[in-house]
Amino acid sequence: MLQRGMGVFRRCGAHYPAHCLKFGRLISDRIAKAALALVGWLGYSGTAMTQTLTLRRPDDWHLHLRDGAMLEAVLPETARDFARAIIMPNLVPPVVTSADATSYRERILAALPEGMDFTPLMTLYLTEATDPADVIAAHASGLISAVKLYPAGATTNSASGVRDFDKVRGVLEAMAEAGVPLCVHGEVTRAEIDIFDREAVFIEEVLDPIRRRTPGLRVVMEHITTADACAYVKESDGSLAATITTHHLMINRNHLLVGGIKPHYYCLPVAKRESHREALAALATSGFRYVFLGTDSAPHTKDTKECACGCAGVFSASVTMPCLAQVFEEAGALDRLEGFTSLNGPAFYRMPVNEDTITLTKGAALEIPAPLPTGDGPVVVFDPGRPVHWHVQRA
């Protein structure tokens, strides 16, 4: 069925020039399909049965790979689709110094299967004892791409994070002068603050004061989850950006809590109410250039998720691109998916875009992969709980 809207033909998510409207009314549906397919649309082509979407190869600007056997198992799931990823430093012990980052990068590259093309973009874990000179030298050499700020106790392996922000002021000032990005887990950790309010309070009490005291500091608000964060980043002067995860675009707190607790939807920051999810989706699909993909794909074994005190984290690397195509199609914004996954992140991090491409095809509902076997135990893959009709084409 053809629908008219905003001067374009719309069929199964594809957009066609308005001058085709009269033509489509006069000829049979079968002929119309063939004629409209000739129009083309930014690498997107479609028929009633199949559709394809070709994008520059995406990057993941927030990724957990872990270490050891877990690293070896999960790395191919990212490297299959993504060219680069910002690697989180919250190992035990954390990646604090340039020497730590060098060693971790070597372990990642050693675990990369032969024939896969993937570049890990390393980060340092900010502590109250971080040496500014080490940070600046590591960034200048290309070893690291950013520094990560964890408020102590905010998430997995964050015990070594920052408690007194005045003690890292010197590091942040040096980073601002050198142009080193600061990636921020934006939640306060005070017990009296409700867990659903911790992001909004962090912006008001911590992040905004830091940015005012440190002009020029380039900040990435990671895995934002609230309309408050969306509104804040939209005021960006170019020094502020945000990442949004796959799962926060698809689930809200009802999915986590209604009808029984769903431990594989539990993450930090925790999913919020539906109005916040809608704000995230609106921002991600808007074409706003200071927001981009950061999956926060975070593997934990099945037994450490399905227990009395389960770990926080969603493992989404295996299904991210199909899920995002579904979200963007439902928003009528498939033409903006490439910006979110492949263009905006490199622009903020001052890196070239990828030259190779990835192709997605629409068809039957995606079958969510079985739990990923690892040397530590199986890891459950994110299942949004609703049909996803996009698939990444494999050679």
N, C-alpha and C positions, 0 to 999 in steps of 0.2 A: 504494500500500500504506500502511495506517495502522499506526503503531507507538505503543505506550504508553510514556511516560517522564516521570517527575517530575510526574505529575498532569495531563498535557496530551496532546492529540492532536498528533502531529507528521507533517506531510505536506509534502514538498519544502521543508523549512526553516521552515514556518509552525507556529505554536503555537496550540492551541485548548483551551478549558476542559475539564477532566476529565469534567464532567457530560455531554459529548457522546459519551463512549465507548460507553455502552450503546446509544444512538441509532444510532451508526455501525455497530454489529454487526447491527442488526436490519433495516437498509434496504440497498438496492442501492448499489453504489459510486457510480454516477452521481448518485443522489439525495443521498447523503452529501456529495458534493462541493458540491452546490448549498446544502445546509443549513449546512454548515460555513462556507462563504464568507460567510453572513449574520452569523456571529459577529463577524467583523472583528477587527483587532488593531493598535491604535496606528497606523492609517493604512496597514496592510499587508493586502493581500487576495490570495487565491490560488486557482487551479484547477490541474488536472493539467498544463495546457499553458502558462499564463502566470501571472506573479506581478508585483505592483508594490509599490514601497516609496517612500513620500514622506517626505522629511526637510526640516527647515529648511536653507536654502542653506548649504553648508559654507564654511569658511575654510581657508587654507593658512598655517600659522604658521612656514614656512621655505621660501623660494622664491628662485631665481636667475633674473633676467630678462635679465642682460647689458645691452648698450647698442647703439645704432645699428641696423643691419639685423637683427641677431639679436633685439633687443628687439621690433622691429616684427613679426617672424614668430612669436615664441613667446608674446607677451602674450595674444593671443586664445585660445590653448589653455587658459590658466588662467582668463581672465575669462569664458569660456563657462560654467563650472561653479561657480567660486568668487567669493564676494562681496568678500573681502579677502585680503590676503597680507602677511606680514612679508617685506620685501624685503632680501635680503642686500647688504651694502655693499662686497663684495670686487671692485670694478672696478679697472681700471688707468688712472689712479691711484685709490686707494680713496676711499670717501665718509667723510671724516674730520670735517668741520666741518658746522655747521648750513647754511652757504652751499652746501656740496657737496650736502647732502640736499635742499635746496630746488630746486637745479638738476636733480638726478636725478629728483625727483618730477615736475617740469614736463615732462621728456622722456618719462616713462612715460605721463602723462596725454595728451600730444600724440600718442603712438603708439596709444592706445586707440581701436579702431574705433567709429564713431558707432553709438549704440544699445546699446552694452555698458555694463553697470553694474558698476564695479569700483573698489575703493579700495586704493591702495598704502599700506601701513603702513611708514614709513621707519625705518631704523636708522643708527647711526653706527658706524664701524670704530674700535675701541679701540686706541690706540697709547700708547707711553710718554710722548708729548707731548700727549695729549688734555687740553683745558682743561675742568675740572669745571664752570665757570660756563656754558660753551657748551652742555654736555650738559644741565644742569638747565633752562636757558632754552628749549632746543629741545623738551624733553619737556613743560614747562609750557605751551608754546604749542600743543601738539598736533602739531608738525612731525614728531617721532619717537615711536616706540612702545617702543624698546629700544636697547641698545648691544650690539654684537657683539664677543666676545672670540675672537680667533684666536691660538693659540700660533704663534709665527713658524715657518713651514715646514710646518705641519700639513696644508695642503690647497691648493687652487687659489688663486693670488693672495694668499697669506698672508705674504709676505716682510716686510710692514710690521707684522706682528703683534707680540705681546708676548713678550719674552725674559726680562725681569726683572720678576716679578710685584710685587715691592716698589715698583717705580716707578709702579704704577697704584693703589696702596692708597688714595691721597687721592681719586681719582676714584670708586672703589668705595664708599668711606665716604659721599661726597656722594650717590651714587646710592641707597644704602640709606636715607639720611635722607629723600630725596625720593620714594622708591618707584619708581625707574626700573628696569625689569627688565634683567638681564644675560643675554644669550643666549650659550651657551658651546659652542665646538667642543672636545669633551673628549678630547683625545689629547696625550700627551707626544710629544716629537719627538727624544729622545736616540737616537743610532744604536744603542746597545747594547740597547735595548728592542725586543723582537719586535713586529712590526706588529700581530699579533693580540692583544697584551697592552696596547697603548697606552691604551686607554680605561680599563681597570681600574686601571692605574698612575696615570693622571691623577686619577681619583676619590680615590685614597688620598693621593697626594703633593701635589696642587695644589688640587682643588676643595674637598675637605673642610676643609683648613686655611684657605682663603679664607673659607669660610662661617663657620668658628669665629671668625676674626678680625674678621668684618664682620657682626655680628648684624643681622638684618632685611633683608639683601640678598636681593632676589627674583631667583631664578636659574632659567633654563630650560636643562636639559641637552638639547642638540639632537641629533637623529638617533642616539639610543642604539642600541647593537648587541649588548649583552651581558647575560647574566643578572645580572652584578655591578651594572650600572647599574639594572636593573629592581628589584633588592633595595634599592638605595640610595634611589631615588626613592619607593619605597613607604613609607619612613620619614618622608616629608615632613610638616612641621609647618604647611604652607600656604604657605611661602615658596619651595618647590622644586617644579618641574614638569619634565616631559620631553616631547619630541616623538619620534615614530617615523615612519619613511618607509614609503611603499608598498612599495618594493622589498625592504627589509629584512624585511618581513612575509612575503615570498614566495620569497626565494632564500637559500641558504647558500653557503659557500665552495666546496662541491662543484660547484654550478652554474657558478661562475666558472672553475674549474680542471680539472674532470674531462672527458676527451675532447677536450681542446684549450682554450686560453684564450679566454674569451668577453669581449672588450674592452668590450662594452656593458653588462656586469654589474660592471665595475670602478668603484668609488667609494671615497670616504674619508669616514668610517671604512669600511674594507673589510668585506665580509660575513664573518660568523663561522661556526662549526660549527652543525649542525642543532639541538643542544640550546639554543643561544642564540636561534636563530630561534623556537623553540617558546616560550621564555620571553617574548620580545617579543610574540608572538601572544597568549599567555595574558594578559599585562598589558593590551594594547590592547583586548581583547574582554571584559575583566573588569568594566568599568563604573567603574574607578578614576578619580576626578575630576581627578587631577593629571597625566594623560597625554592627549595630543591629537595630531592630525595635523600633521606638518610634512613635506611631500613631499621637500624638498631636491631638487626637480626642477632639473636642472643641464644645460643644453644645451651640447653640444660638436659640432662638425661631424664627419661620418663619417670624414673623412681624419685628423682629430686624435685619434680614438679607435682607428682601425685602423692603427696604426703601431708602430714599434719602441719608442717611449716614449710610450704613449697617455695622454690626459688622464683624470682621475678625475671621474666624474659620470654620473648616470642621468637621462634625460629622461622623466619619467613623467606630466607634467601632463595629457596627452591621454587617459590611460586610468586615472587614479587611482581615480575613484569606482566604476567597474565592478570593478576589482581588489579594492578594499576590501570591496565587497558580497560578493564571492566568499569572501574570507577570513573575514568575519564569519558568513556563512551556514554555512560548513564548521565553524565553532566553535559553531554553534547560538546565535548572539548577534546576529542582525540587529536585535533591539530595542535594542542598545547602540551601533549604528553612529552614530546621530545624536549621542550624547554625545561620541564620539571625534572626529567631524568638524565638529560644529556648536555644541556647548554648552560643553565643557570649556575650550577655548581662550579664548573671550570671557570666561568667568568668571575665569580666571587673569589675563588682561590688563585686567580691569575694564572691559569694553566690553559694550554690549547685543548680544543675539543677533540674527541676521538674521530679518526678518519674512517674506521670500519663501521659496519652497520649491523643491526639486529632486525629480524623480521618476525612479526607476530601474525598469526592467522586465526580468524574467528571460525568456530565450528561447534561441535558437540561440547557438552559441559566437561570442563577439566576434571580429571580424576586426581584428587589430592594424593601425592605419593605416600606410600607406607612409611612408618617411622624409619629414620635414617640410622643404619647400624654404625656404631662407633666402637672403638676399643674400650670406652668407658660405659657403654650401654646405649640403647636406642634413644634417638631424639625425635620427638613428634613434630611434624611439619605443620605450620599454620594452616588452618582450615577456616575460611570466613563464615562457613555455615550457610552459604547460599551459592547458587550456580555462578560459575565463572566460565565464560565461553571463549576465552582467548588462550592461545598456545604459542610458545616460542618455537619457531621452526628450527629443527636440528639438521645438521648436514648428514 
